[in-house]
């Protein structure tokens, strides 16, 4: 793997890792509009597949 290809790979991975996904955007918008207490339900809904694995 050449240096140019490696730099392209690293920059692509960094860009994709730094952008939030739809669940994070939902949690952020819900906590801004409704407060921290209401956003906890969104966190539990997002983490539910982890608990029932």
N, C-alpha and C positions, 0 to 999 in steps of 0.2 A: 504494500500500500504506500503510495507516494505521499509526500508531505502536503501537497495541495488537496488531495482527496481526504486525508486525515483531518485537516483544518475545516474542510467543508462538513465532514461528519460531526465533528465536535461542535461547530457552530449551530448545526441543525438540531442536534440533541439538546443543547443548551436552550435554544429558542423554544422548542417544544416542551421542555420541562418547566420553563418559567411562565408559560401562559396558563391561566386557570381554566379548569374545565367547567362544564355546565352546572355541576353540583356545587362547586365553590362559588360560582356567580349567583346561584339561587340563594345560598346561605348568606352571602354578603349583602345582597339586596334586601333579603328578608330581615336581617338584623339591623340594617340601617333604617328601614321603614317601620319595623315593629318592636325593636329593642332586643336585648340579649336573651331575655327569658323565652321569647317566642322562637328564637333561632335555635334553641336547644332541641326542639322537636324535629327540625330539619336535620340536625346533626345525628339524632337517633335514627331517623329514616335513612340517611345516607349510610350509616354504619350497620344497619340491620342485616345485610347479607353476611357481614363478618361474624356476627353473633350466632347466626343460624347455619353455619357452615357444616 
